[in-house]
Amino acid sequence: MNTTAKKVLGACAAVLMLTQMAACQAVNTGTSDNKTTEISVPDSCKEDGALIAVLLPNRTNPYYVSMTQGFEDAAKKAGMKAEVQIAEDDDAKQLSQAEAVLQKKPCAVALNPVKSEPAAATVRKANEAGVPVFDVNMPVDEDAMKAQGASIVQYLGANNEEGGRQVAKMVLDDMGSDAKLTIGLVAEPDEVSAVTRDNGFKDEISANKNAKVVAEVDGNVKITDSLNATADMLQGNPDINVIFSSTGPGVQGALEAVKASGKDVKVYGFCAAELSLTDAYSGCVAQEPYDYAQRVVEQIVKFKNGDKVENEILRPLKAFKTGETPAAGEVG
């Protein structure tokens, strides 16, 4: 038996003895040189008020305001503490925050990446520190993790492909099978979750021979950027009569651009919080970030107790139509 294996077994034995767990769960995180690092339950998980390091992109988006509250409430209920770090949409800052909080020896890291690909470096830092990573909402890019020799314990978030399909079905139901649909997308090509939503939408809408996606623009998950990108898209494609946006801020920006243009264009997408649906904003699907955060904490508790956790948990999305209003915590 090599030294690494002995250390892993010794760590598991310590956890078993000190916490009287039935098992010591270990996660194979793989490294680029084909060696294996085992992450067992950190000793810090045994402490009262064990720390969960929560890494979020921003708090300007209502999504993350709701998620922050979810983590704090669930951690308190579990007898743990959630320390939330806000990266202000900066990948380098999120990595730096991870490095700093890992010095505090947290029980786990709950990571909502700023961007999918750069987040692999953050996962690798946690792996090296022996701290399990629970990815929420936005998947860390798998190819980037392989390149970094890193891996997560679990991903939990919306069933994004199905969400895109749900919205496409709304469009087809509302507009009718015979309607000519000339569609523009307000997308976010750097986010895996948004791309997955777009792909689900395009695949489902392609079932109708009268529907065609003619343009895609990058809304950058920001209202102003989405407004400007949509305005340019409408100017360059005057026949567009339907817009799909894979993010809530993208929906808001698209609606403002459509209103300014005076065109008769229907907007669909992932919901903007507390924004009522109208004839112009005809349908959306919502995530529930408060619920996701609570579920992630539940999964961390299972892990630290030595119970098996699933590699992936995909949650259904809530649908809204004209006349309805998503609540503050029901967002795209």
N, C-alpha and C positions, 0 to 999 in steps of 0.2 A: 504494500500500500504506500503511495507516495505522500509527501509532506502535505500537499494541498488537500488531499482526500482526508488525511488525519485531522487537519484543522477543521474541515467541514463537519466531520462526524463529531468532533469535540464540541463544536458550537451547537450542534443539534442536541447533544447530550446535556449541555449546560441549560439550554432552553427547556428541555424536558424536566430536568431536576428542579429548576427554579420556579417554573410556572405550572408544573404538573400537567403539561399538555400531553395529549395522546400521540401527537406527531410533531416533527419539526419540518415545516414546509420549505423546500428549497427550489429556487428558480434557476434554470440554466440560462445564462445570459450570453454565452458564446463570445468569442473574441476573434479578431481578424486573423490571428495566427493559428486558428483552429484549436486553441486550447479552450478549456472550460472554466468559468468562474461560477461558483455556487453562491447564491445569496440566500442565507437563512434568515430567520426572524431576528432582527437586531436586538441586542440586550436592552436598548433604550425603550423597547416596546413593553418591558416589564414594569417600568416606572409608573407611578401614579401621575396622571396628567401627561401621558406620553405625547410627544409633539408630532403633528402632521404638518409638513411643509407644503403649503399650497402655492403653486406658481400660476398666475393668471396673466393674460395679455394686457388688459386695461380695465378701468371701471367707468369709462365714458359710455360704453355699451350697456344698456339695461340688463342684458344677458348676464354679464359678469357681476353686476350689483346683486342680482338674485342668487347667483352661484356662490358668491362670498358669504351671504347670509346662510345659505344652505350648509356650507362647510362649518361655519362657526356654530350653528345650532346643533348640527349632528355630532360634532366633536365634543361639545359640552355634554350632550346627552350620553355619550359613550365614555365619559370620564377622561377625555383626552383634550388636547388644545390644538386649535388650527391657527397657524401663523401664516397669514396671506401676504404674498409678495406681488406687487403690480409692476409689470415690465414696461408699461407705457408703449406697447407695440414695438419694442426694440429687442431683437433676438439676442444681441450681445449682452444687453442688460439682464435678460432672463437667465442667460448662462451664468453671469456674474452673481446674480441673486441666488442661484442654485448652489454655486460654490460656497457662498457665505453661509447659507442656512445649513448646508451639509456639515459645517464645522460644529453645529449644535447637536449633531447626532440624532436626527429625527427618527421616529419609528418608520415613517414612510413619506414618500413624496407623491403628492397629487398634482399632476402636470396637465395644464391646458396650454399647448404650445402657442407661441406667437405665430410661427410658421412651421409647417410640418417637417421640412427637411433639416433646417438648422437645429431643431429640437433634439435630434439624435445625439448631438454633443452633450446636451444636458442629461440625457438618459445615461450616457456613458459615464459621466462624472458620478452620478448616483450609484451606478453599478460598481464602480471602483471603490466607492465608500461603503459598499455592502448594504445600501439602503434600497428597498423595493420601490419601484415606480408604478403608479396607477395612472394611466393616461385617460383623460376625460374630454369629451366633446370633439376634439380634433385629433385624429390619428397621427402619430409620429410616422414619418415616411419609412416604409419597410426597407427599401434599398439603402437609404442613408444609415439606418440602424445596422444593417449587415456590414456596411463599409466601416462603421465605427466599432463594430464588434459589441453591440449593445442590444438589450432587449427590455421590454416592460413585463410586468406581472399580468396586467389586464388592461383592456380598453373597454370603456363604458361610454355610450353616447347614443345619439339618435340613429335610427335605421335610415341613413341618408339617401341611399338609392331608392328605397321604398317611398320616402318623402317626395323625391323628385317625380316618381311615378304617380303618386297621389295627386300632385298639382297638375300634371299632364292630363289625367283623367277628368279633373275639374274643368280644364279648358275645353276638352272635347265634349263634355256633357253640356256645358254652358253655351258653346258656340254652335253646336250641331254638327253632325257628320258631313254635311254637304258644304259647310262654310270653308272658304279659302282662308287659311291661316298663314300669315307671313310673320314670322316670329323673330324677335331679337332677345338675346340673353345678356343680362348684366351679371357677370360671373366674377370669380376670383381664382385665377389659374394657379396660384401659389398655395392654396389650401386644399388638402386632400378631401376634406369633407365637402367643400363647395363643389369641387370637380365631380365627386361621386353623385351629388344631387343633380348637377347638370347632365351627367351621363344617364341617370335614371329618367330624367325628364325627356331627353332627346330620344332615348330608346322607346319610351312609351308613346310619345307623340308621333313617332315615325310610322305607327300602325295606321295612321290616317294619311292616305295618299294626297289629300288636299292641304296638308300641313308641311311647312318647310321652314327650317331655321336658316335665316339669311345673314345674320350677323351676331358676333359675340364681342362684348367689351369688358374691360377689367374695371370693376367698381371699387376694388381695394377695401371692401367692407367699411366704407366711409360714405356718409350721406353726400357730402360735397363732391367727392370724386365720382360717385355714381351718377349724380345729377349731370355733371359735365360730360361724362362718358356717354350717358344716354342721349343727351342733347346732340352730341356729334353723331351718334348712331342713327337717330331719327332724321337728321339732316341728310345723311348719306344714303339712307334707305327709307324714302318717303312712303313706301307701301306697307311698312310694318303696322300691324293692327293688334298684335299681342306681344307683351314683354314678360319674360320670366326672370326673376332674380333669385339667386340661391342664398341670399342673406337678407336680414331685416333692414340694415342700413341701405342696402342696394335697392330694396323695395321703396324706401322713403325717397331716395334720390331719384329713382325712376319716375315716381308719381309727380314729383315737383317738376321734372323735365317735361313730362307729358302735359301737365297743366300749363306750363309756360308756352308750349308749342301750339296749344289749341287744337291738337289732333284728337281724333276719336280712337284711342288706343287703350286696350284693357291690360291691367297689370296684375300679375299673379306671382306667387313666390313663397318664400319662408317668411313668416309673420314679423312685422314690426310691432313691438309691444305697445299696447294701449291705443293703437291706431285702428279706428273703426273701418270696416269694409263697406264699400260703396259700389255703385255700378261701374265706376272706373277702376276700383281696387276690388276685384271680384272674388278672390279666393286665396287662401294661404294655409300653410301647415306650421305648427309651432312645436318647438322643443320646450322642455321643462327643466331649466338649469338648477333650480332649487332642489328638485327631486333627484337629479343626477348626482349632485353633490352629496346628498344624504345617502344615496345608494353606494357611492364610492367609499364613504366612511364605513358603512356597514361591511363592505368587502375588505377593507383594511382590518377591521376588527376580526373578521373571519380568518384572515391570513395570520394575524398575530396570535390567534388562538390555535393555530395549527390545522385549521380546516382547509379543505380544498376550495379554491376559487376558480371560476371559469376564465378562460383566456379572453373571451369577448362577450359583452352583454350589449345587445342592440335594443333600444327602446322605441316603441311606436310613437308616431307624431299625431298631434291633435289638430283636426281640421276646422277651419272657419270659413264661412261664406258671407255674402252680402247681408248687411244688417247686424252682424255680430262683431264683437270687439274682444280681441285677446287681452288677458289680464297682464299686469306688469311682469309676471314671471313666465309668460307664454310668448316666447320670442324665437326668431329665426337665427 
